[in-house]
Amino acid sequence: MAKPATFSFEAAELATYLGAKNASALEKVFGYTTVGQFLWHFPRRYVEVGELTPISELPFDDHVTVVAQVVNVSQRQMHSRRGFIFEVTVSDELSSDGQELKMTFFNGYQARTDLQVGVIAMFSGKVGWYQDHLQLNQPDYAILDEVAQAEPRPIPIYPASAKMPNKRIRDLMAVLEEEFTAENLPEFLPEKVLKAHSFQRRHMALADRHFPKETKHAYIARQRFAFEEAFMLQLALAERGRQLGTQHAVARPKVVGKLADNFDAQLPFTLTEEQVAVGDQISSDLTQSHPMHRLLQGEVGSGKTVVALRAILQVIDAGGQAALLAPTEVLASQHYASIKKMLGPLAEPGLFGEGEGTVVALLTGSAKTAHRRETRLGIASGKTGLIIGTHALLGDQVQFADLGLVVVDEQHRFGVEQRDALRAKAGDALPHTLVMTATPIPRTVAMTVFGDLETSTIKRLPAGRAPIQTHIVPMQLTGFRSRLFSRMTEEVSKGHQVYVVCPRISDSTAEQGVLLATYEDSAGQTMSVEAMKELLDGMPEFVAVRIEALHSQMDAAEKQSIMDSFARGDIDVLVSTTVIEVGVDVHNATLMVIMDAERFGISQLHQLRGRVGRGGLPGTCLMTTWLDADHPSVGRLKTIESTTDGFELAEADLAERKEGNILGVQQSGSKSSLRELSIIKDRALIEQARADVVNLTEEANWGKTYPQLLSVAGNWVDDSTKEYLNKN
């Protein structure tokens, strides 16, 4: 059996190899304290000496790379603002006429230090034109030493700063280069995995990442490290799943002839095949003596709540309690009302609690003291079977008699600490957990962030759900503007209701009390809730229309009152911010107007659109914009206009937003912050890594077979990420 790998080189303090001054600088700028952290400070790109363009042949407005010598420098103060412009004039040997090129650096403190007369450097930037000569504005540059000039190689461009410029990083990395050996950088990925994908061993790949002979070698090495991150994350998630399997939960098997069966018997509609299938998966999970940890995703209106309610009733039938955690009071109240309505008499336990039903209670922060006290007593005594609430459920005063199931709605709106606080109320036995979201999750995100959850998906909408037509409204065209407002009044005249969503609550115009006489006055401005309401109130065609505003700065009671009025039909047009994005269910609302729609993301637009067409009536979504049709942001609106498939839109949204830190926590200097892996670009790598991990962990005692991997696996994910994965 091979000996476990040792990682003393990577664990060593930077001062040991780079000296105290350099180590201190790296810690101040990047937070690095060990050699291993610095080694993973990878270049973001490379410039090739072979890609050089003579100054005399520079194409205007193109991105170019030139090697040239500094022949003159100057500095001048800026007139319109504080600071200075540092100008550098260079000349190269490739231009026969000795043509020169100017470079400009705004507040170029580092350039002023580096680029002295006589210095030879590689410059990379976009060619511009200023005062009858070509110039490069704020170019990247890399100073070339004699070796680099004699033996041209790609020059790595690192994430850098004024206090830690690119050349200094390259020089410090070069000090470590001779330590790039198999002994100092031992391999831990299984040999069969490396061979299957033709990956280099770690020390060789690291050398190619920092000091490639050709740029292609650097990107081959990058693939290896991206795979390594995917593989180790999947291994961590697999271990998390294994640990879940060893944790204790009370089994909640289905009990025939009680609440769950009675509920199914009284349903006024037939469950879809997907709802039945997902319900069976969850029901089976609940019969296990280890905690269920399942993600249920589905479009708005796909019937997730009915599926969750059937699981809740199974737990109550088996003697447990269930808690449904919602992100807002509006949504919690909506769930309470809809679940009470669906249960009907089953939400009435009868005299002294001896009936066949169960108590359903609502607990929110705005509830009166007496109500909160009474509700908490019902929860603690076990009399209440289902408690629906907001963050108020997390308080220390809320104690459960036997919490068997936690249902979390719109999980991305809660921190892991909040979800963990509720689960901790179950005592020694963990509760089963069902996480619901109406925001479809791309497959790669599900594999990397929720890889330890079993995932269930409901794609098909129930029968009777009306289609939603979506259109872009170009507001610079007069005909479209007038038609927008007439469509709103037409819906109201039919007895229907309208949402108007604005990106802002107020603006300077509205705050000054200046009424927008016509919508044209708002061109170029971002429409606010206050300005839009004033505008509609002042239009003759809206005189008889009941209009109200709703936004997040109102107190909870006022918001609830307005939403209740809208739900009853007492309000015709609700002008709102995205506070109505999740959880508002008004069947009579048929038109969604989104002002300045380019200000919203794809997923947000899709969520807003899902607020209409919920009562069997056809829905329409109108997205307004003042932007020209060829503006890049209008492309987002065209994507929404072209499809109602939330999963397709989720992929488009991910590509647009980029992934950020997909683990949900910031981990400076840690490899587990996934420096190389991109869930957009590396989908195939992630899927392959997951398959490889499944094959590995199916082997008995794999840790003994691969001690190097076992050694790294325990430490690869740092404490903050471990905590996140354990709570998520």
N, C-alpha and C positions, 0 to 999 in steps of 0.2 A: 504494500500500500504506500502511495506517495506521501511524503511529509507535507504537513500544512504549510502554505506559503507564509513568508514573513514580509511585512510591509514597513520595516523600520525606516527605510529611505523616505517613503511617502509621509510617514508620521513625524519625521524629523522637523525640528524648528527651522524656519528659513534662515535664521542668523547663523546656523551651523555651516551652511554652504554659501550664503550670500553676504554675510556680515551684518552687524547690528543696524547700521544706517540704512542699508537697502531693505532689510526685513521690516524696520519701522515704517519706511515709506510705503511698502506694499500693504502693510496692515492698515495704515491710515487711509489709503486710497481705495483699496478693494476689500479690506477685512481679512486678508489671508494671513495665517500664522504658520502654516505647515507647507512643506515642499509639495505634498500631494495636491493641496488646494491651488497652488500656483501653477502646477503642471496642467491643470484643467482650465487654465486661462487660455483658451484656444483663439487663434486668429479668426477674424470674421471674414477676411478675404485675402487674396494674394495679388501682387502685381508682377507681371512678367517682363523681364528685360527684353525678351524676344518680341514683345508687342509694341516696341518703340515707334514713334512717329517723328520724323525730322520736323523741327520748328517751321522750316520753310514750306512744309506740306500740310500743316495743321488744318483740319476741316472745321469750319465754324459750327458751333453749337453741338459738337460731338464730344464724347468723353474720350480723353486721350491719356497716354502715358509717355513721358519724355525723360531722358536722362540728360542733365545739363549742369554746367558749372555756373555758380553765382559770380557775376561780374560787377554788380552794383547793388547797394541797399540804401534805402532812405526811409524816413518816418515823418508823418505829418499829423497834426491834430484834426479831428473831425469838427465841423462847424455846427452841425445841427444837433449833435448830442455829445455826451462825454466820451472820451476814449481817443484812440489813435489808429491810423492805418499804417501798417508796415509794408513797404513795397520792395520787392526783390526782382532784379533783372537777371536773366540767365541766358546763356548761349550754349549751343551744342556743337559737336564735331560733325554731325551728319548733314548740316545745312551748308552748302557750298558758298553761299553769299554772306555767311556769318550773321544771319538774321537773329534777332533777340526776341525774347518773350518776357512779359511782365507778369508777376504774381502779386496778388494783394491779400493781406491778412488783417482782418479787423481785430484790434486789440491782440495782436500776435506776439504775446510775450515769449512763448516758447520758440516760435519761428525766429524772433529777434536774437535769441540765444544760439539757436542751431545754425542758422543760414548766414554765415559770415562769407565775405568775399573769398573766393577760391575753393569753397566747399562744393563737392560734386554730389548730387542727390537725384533721386528718382521722384518725379512729380506726377500726380494723377489728378485730373479734374476735368471740368467741362469748359470748352473754349468759348470765351465771350469776346465782346468788342467794346473798347472804351477809348475815347479820344484818338481815333484813327490808328489804333494798334490792337493786336490780339492780346488777350490776357486770360489767366486762370484765376478764378475767385476762390479763396479759401481752399486751395488744393491739398490733398493728402500728400505727404512726402516721406521719403525714407532716405536717410543719409547713407551713402555707399562708402564702405572702406575699400582698401586696395584689393583685398581678397574677393570681395563681391564684384569689383570691376573686372578682375582677371578671370573669375569663374562665375559667370552670371547664373543666378538661381532665382526662383520666385521669391519675392520679399513678402513676408507675412505682415499683415496690417492688423494689429490687435486693438481691442477696446482699450482706449488710453485716456489720459487726462493731461492737463498742463503740468501737474506735479509728477506724473509718471508717463512720459511721452513714449511713443512707439519704439524709438531707437533704444531707450533705456530698458524697456521690457525685453526687446530682442537680445540685448547684450547680457541681461541677467539670465535669460533662458539659455543662452549659449554657454554660460558658466556651468549649467547643470547637464549639458548635452553629453558629456563624457560619462555621466552616471546612468545614462539610458542603457542599462544592461538587463539581461534576463534575471540576474540575481537581485538587482535593486527593484525591478518592476516585474515581479513574478506573474505568470498567467494564472487565471482562475477559471476562465470559461472552459468547459469540457472540450477535450481535443476533438471529439467527434463533431461537436457543434462548429468549431472553427473550420474543420475540413469541409463540412457540409456546405458552408457559405463562402469558403475560400478567404477567410479573414486572416490577417497577420496576427502574430503574437503581440502582446501589449507593448513591449519595449520598442519593437520595430514600428508599430503603428504610431506610437507617441513621437518617435523621431520624425516620421514622415508628416505628422500633423504640424510640427513646429519648424522643421528644416527640410522641406521636400526638395528633391532634385527637379521634379516637374510638378506643376500644379495638380495634375490628375492624381498623383500619388497622395497628395494631401486630402483630396476628396474621397479617395478609397479608404484612407485611414478614418476619415470622419464617419463613413458608413459603419465601420467596425465599432466605434465608440457610441454611436447612436443605437446600434443593436445592443451593445453592452448595457446601456441605460434601460432600454426596453426590457431586456432579459431580466435584469436585477429587480426592476419594479414589479414585473409579473411574478417573480419568485417571492417577493415580499407580500404581494397580494395573495398568492397561493398559500403562503404561511399564515396569513391573516384568516383565510378561509378555513384552514386546518384548525386553527385555534378556536374559531367559532364553533366548529364541530365538536370540540371538547368541552365547551362551556355548557352550563346547565340551564335549562328552561323547563317550565312545567308544560307537559304535553296537554294540548287542548283538542281532544278528538271530537269529531262530529257526533252529536247526540240526536238520535232519530225522534221525530215527533214534537220537537220543541220550537223555540223562537225561529231558528234558521229555516226550518221546513215550513213553518207557518207563514213566514215572510215570503218565501218562494211561491207558496200557494196563492197568496193574495196579490201578487204582482200583476198590474193591469197590462203588462206587455211581455213579450217573449224575449228572453236574453239572447244576445247574438252568440254565434259559435265561439267567437274569441272570448267573450265574457265568461262563458261556461268553462272554456279550456283554462283560462287564467285563474278563475275561481277554484277549479280543481287542483291546480298547482299550489295555490295558497293554502287550501284546505289540507292538502297532504303535508305541507310544511308545518302546519300547526299541530299535527299529530306527533311530531318529533320531540324528543326530550332535550334538544339543543335549539338555540334561538334561530328562528327564521330571520333572514336578512335579505329582503327582496325589494327590488325597485320596480314599480309599476308605472310605465309611461304610456301616454296616449293623448290624442288630440283633445282640445276643449270640446266637451260634449260627447266624448266617446263612451262614457258610462263607467268611468273609474270609480266614482263614488258608490254606485250600486255594488260593484265587486268588493270594495272595501267594507261596505256595510254587511254583506253576507259573511265576511271573515270575522267582523266584530261580533255578530250574533253567534257564530260558532264558539267563540271564546267565552261569551257570556253564558251560553248553554252549558259550557264545561266548568262553570263556577268562577270564571275570572272577570276582570274589568278591562275596559278598553279606553284609551285616550286618543282623541284626534286633535292634533296640534296644527293650527292655522296661523299664517303670518300676520293677518290683520283682523281687527274686530269686525269689519264688514264681511270678510270671508268666513270668519267663525260663526257669525250670526246667520249667514247664508246657509252654511252647512247645517246648523241647528234647525233652521226652519224647514229645509228640504228633507232632512232625515226624519224629523218628526212627522212630516207629511207622508213620506214613503212608509213609515212604520204604522201610521194610523193608530188603531187600538193597541198595537203591540208596544207602543210607547207609554201605555197606561197600565201600571202593574196591578191596579185594582186595590180594593180596600185592605189596609195594613200590609200592602206589598205581597198579597197572596195570589194575585192574578197571574196570567201567562206572560205579561209584558215585562218591560224593564224601564227603569227611570233613565231618562236622557236629560242631562243638565248642561248649561252653558256657563262658562266662567271667563270673564274678561276683566281687564284692568279698570274699566269704567263702571263696573257693576257696583251697586250700593253696598255698604258695609253689611247690612243685615242679610242681603241676598248671598254675598260671598261667604258669610259665616254658615248659613244654612246649607249652601252647596258643598262647602268643605266637609261638613258633618256627614252629608250623604255619601261623599266619596270615601271618607275614613271608615264609615260603618259598613261599607259594601253594598248599601242600599242602591246606590247609583251604579248602573251597569256601564253606561257610556257617558263620558265627560268630554265635551267639546270646548276648546278654548284657545287662547293666545298665550303669550309669554306668562300670563298670570298662572298658568298651570305649573310653571317652573319654581314658584315660590316655596320657601321652606315650610310654610303653613299648610301646604297641600300634601296630604298623606293618603295613600291608597291602601285599601284593605288587601287587594290581590291583583296587582296590575299585570295583565297577561299579554296585552297587545298595545303597541304604540303605532299609530298611523300619523305620518308626517306629510302634510300637504305642501306642495311647492317647496321642497327641501332646500333648494339653493338660496332661499330667503332666510335661512337660519344658519347660525354658526354651529360648528360641531360641538362646542361647549354647551350650547342650549339644548341640543338634541340629547347629549349625554346626560344632562341634568335630569331630564324626564325619565330616561331609562333607568337611572340610578334609584328611582323611587320604588322599583320593584323588589328591592332587597337582594337576598343572596341569589335567587334565580332570576336570570335576565328575562325581560319580556321579549316576545316576538316583535319584530319591527317591519312595518310596511311603509315604504317611502313612495309617494306619488308625485308625479310631475306632468304638467301639460306642455312643458317645453321639451320637444323631442331631443334626444341626446345622440349626437353622431356616434357611430360604432366605435371609432378610435378613442373618443373621450370615455365612453362606457368601459372600454377595456383598460384604460389607463387610470381613471379616477374611481370607477365603480367596479373594478375587476373582481372584487371579493363579494359582490352582490349577485344574486340570481336576478336576472332581468326578465320581466314580462312586458309584452307590448300589445296594446290594443290599437290597431290601425283603422279598422272599419268603423264608421259612424253608425249608430243605431238607425233603424228605419224611421222615416218621418223627419229626419234632420234635413232642413232645407239647404240648398247650395248657396254659396256666397259669390256674387259677382264683384270683381275688383277692377277699378279703373283709376288711371292717373289723370288728374285735372290740371292742365297747364294754365296757371292763373294769368299769364301775360296775354292770353287770348280772351277778348271781351265776351264772346259768346259762351265760353266755358265758365267764366266767372258768374254770369247771370244765371246760367243753367244750374250751377251748384246750389244757389239759394232757392231757386224754384223747386229743385228736387226735395229740399228739406221741407218746404211748405206742402208739397204734394203728399209726402208721407204723413205729415201731421193731419192733413185733410182726410186721409183714409182712416184716421184713428190710430195710427202707429206712432212710435216714438223715435227720437233721433239722438245719437251721441255726437258731440263735436269735441274733439280732443286737440289741445294746444300744447306746445312744448314748454311754455312758461306760465307762471301764475300771474305776473304783472310786469309792466315795463314803465319806462319813464313817461311815455305819452299817457298811459292810463293813470299813473300815479299823479300826474299833474292835472287830471280831470279834463284833458282835451279829448273830445269825442271825435272818433274817426268818422267823418261825414260819409265817406264811401270806402269800400274795400281797397280801391286803388291807392288810397292814402297809406296803406300798410306795405306797399311794394318795397322790398328790400329789408323790411323789418321782420323779426320773428314774432308771430302772432301769440298773444298771451290770452289767458282765460278772461281777465278783466276787460281787456280791449275788445275781445270777440263778443262778450256779453253786451257791452255798451253799443257795439256796432249793430247787433241784431235787434236790440231794444229800440234803436233809432230808425230801423227800416220799416216803412209802411206795411209791407206784406207780412211782417211779424207782429203787428199790433195785437192780434187776438191769440197769439201763440204764447203759451206759458213756458218761460225760460228761467232756468236756475243755473248757478255756477257751483262747482265742487272742486276743492283742491286740498292738498295735504296740510296746509297751514290752519285749516279749520279745526276746531276741537272735535273729539270723537263723537260726542252727542249730536253736534250739528251735522257732521258728515252722515251719521246714521239716519238722522231725520230726513235729510235730503234724499238719500238712497231709498228710504222707505217710501217717500212720496213718489219718487220716480217709478218704483216697482208697482205702486198702486195705480199708476197712470195719471197722477195729479200734476205731473210735469211733462211737457211735450218735448222740449229740447234741453238736454243736459250738457252744458259747456264745462269741460273738465280737463284736468291733467291726467296723467297715466295712473292716477289712483284707482281708476276703474279697470285697469289692465287685467287683474286677476280676481275672479270670484263674484262679479256682479252678474246676476242671472235674471234678465228681464225679457220674458218671452215676446213681449209686444214691440221690442226695439228692432227695427228693420234696416236702419241706415246708420253707418258709421262714417263720419267725416273726420279725416285726420289732417289738420292744418300743418303746413310746412313739414310734410311727411319725411323729407330727407333728413330731418333732425333725429329720427328714430332708427334704431337698429332693425335688422330683418326679423329676429325673433319677437321683438317688441311689437312690430307692425302686425305680425301674424297673430299674436295674442290679442291685440286690440280688435282685429278683424273678427276674431272668434266670439266677440261679445254680441253679435247680431245674428239673426237667422236661427235663434234657439227655440222658437216656439212653433215650428212647422211653417212659418211664413218665410218667403225668400228674403235673403239678406243682401245688402249692397254696401261695399266699402269704397269710399272716394278719397284718394290721397292727393292733396293739393301741393303744388310746388311752383315757385317763381323761377326755378332754374331752367336753363335751356335743355332741350331733349338730349343733347350729346354730352351733358355734364356727367362726370363719373358717378356722382351721388344719385343721379336719376337711374343709373343701372340697377341700384338696389331696389328701387321702386318697380322697375320692370320685372325683376325677379319675383317680387311679391305678386305682381299682376299676372304672371304667367302660370302660377301653380298654387294650389291649396294644400299640397303635400308637405306637412310639417317636417318630415324627416329629410326631405330634399332641401327644404329651406334651412334646416339646422346645419347641414353641411355647408351651404352657401354662407351662412352667418359666421360659422367657424373660420372659413377661408378669409372673410372680410375682417373679422376682429383680431385674428391671430390668436394663438392659444394662451399667451401669457404664461403664468406659472400654473400648470394644470393640476398640481397637487393642492392648490388653494392656500399655500403658506409660503412665506418668503424665507429662503434658506441661503443666506449669503455664504459663499465659500464651500457649499456642500455639493457633492456630485449628484445627490438625489434631487437637486433643483432642476435636473434634466437640461443640462447646458447644450447638448448636441441633438437630442431627440425632438423632432417636430411632429405633432400629431396630424399636421396637414400634409407634410411632405413624406413622412415615413410610415404611412399606413401599412404598407406591405411588410416592413420590418417589424412593426408591432404585432401584426397577426402571426408572423413567423416566430417571433420570440415567445408569444403565448403558446403556440403549438409545441415549441421545443421545451418549454417549462412543464407543460402537461406531460409530455413523454418522460421528462426527467423525474418528476415527482411520483410518477407511477411505479418507478423502480423501487424495490424494497431497500431500505437503508442507503439511499442515494448519498447521504452525507458522508458515509464511510468510504464510498467509492470515489467521491470528489471532495476530499478534505479542504482543498484550497478554496473551492466555491463555498463550502459550508462556513469557513472562517470569514470570508468576505460578506456573506449573506447576512450574518448577524450584526454587522456594523455599517453596511452600505447605506441603509436608510437611517438618517440621524434621528435624534430624540423627538424633534418637533414633528417630523414626518411620521414617525411611528405613532405618536399620539394622535395625529390626524387620522391615520388609517385605522387605528384601534377604535376611535370614536365614530368614524363616518359610517 
